[in-house]
Amino acid sequence: MNYHFGVSGMLVWIIHILFGIYFGYLGYTLVNSNEKLRLHGMILGAVGTLMIVYHSHLMINHMLENNK
């Protein structure tokens, strides 16, 4: 599967998963370091988790369909 300009779908999903890990880490850091930014940290952590789960799901489904 290719996205715009011939970019591989696997590359796009891996980049999104890595950004999800980064957002999760950033959210965790904000929650634990600053009381004023606790809500923003929770939101970033939730968005990072959703990115990881959703794009992992897409990547695994694509890999399973190709193996059939």
C-alpha positions in Angstrom: 0.0 0.0 0.0 1.3 3.4 -0.9 0.3 6.9 0.1 0.8 10.1 -1.7 4.0 10.5 -3.7 4.6 6.7 -3.5 5.5 6.7 0.2 5.2 3.2 1.7 2.3 2.7 4.1 4.6 0.8 6.4 6.8 3.8 6.7 3.9 6.1 7.4 2.5 3.8 10.1 5.9 3.4 11.8 6.5 7.2 11.9 3.0 7.7 13.4 3.8 5.0 16.1 7.1 6.7 16.9 5.3 10.1 17.3 2.7 8.4 19.5 5.5 7.1 21.7 7.0 10.6 21.8 3.6 12.2 22.7 3.0 9.6 25.4 6.4 10.3 26.9 5.9 14.0 26.7 2.5 13.7 28.3 3.9 11.6 31.1 6.7 14.1 31.7 4.2 17.0 31.8 1.9 15.2 34.2 4.7 14.5 36.6 6.7 17.8 36.4 4.2 20.7 36.4 0.9 21.1 38.2 -0.3 23.8 35.7 0.3 21.5 32.7 -1.2 18.3 34.2 -4.3 18.5 32.0 -2.3 19.1 28.9 -0.1 16.2 29.8 -3.0 13.9 30.2 -4.4 15.0 26.8 -1.0 14.4 25.1 -0.7 11.0 26.8 -4.1 10.0 25.6 -3.5 11.2 22.0 -0.1 9.4 22.0 -1.8 6.2 23.2 -4.5 6.4 20.5 -1.9 7.0 17.8 0.1 3.9 18.9 -3.0 1.7 19.1 -4.7 2.8 15.9 -1.6 2.8 13.7 -0.4 -0.5 15.1 -3.9 -1.9 14.3 -3.6 -0.7 10.7 -0.1 -2.1 10.3 -1.0 -5.5 11.7 -4.2 -5.8 9.6 -2.3 -4.9 6.5 0.5 -7.4 7.3 -2.1 -10.2 7.9 -4.0 -9.4 4.7 -0.7 -9.7 2.7 0.1 -13.1 4.2 -3.2 -14.6 3.0 
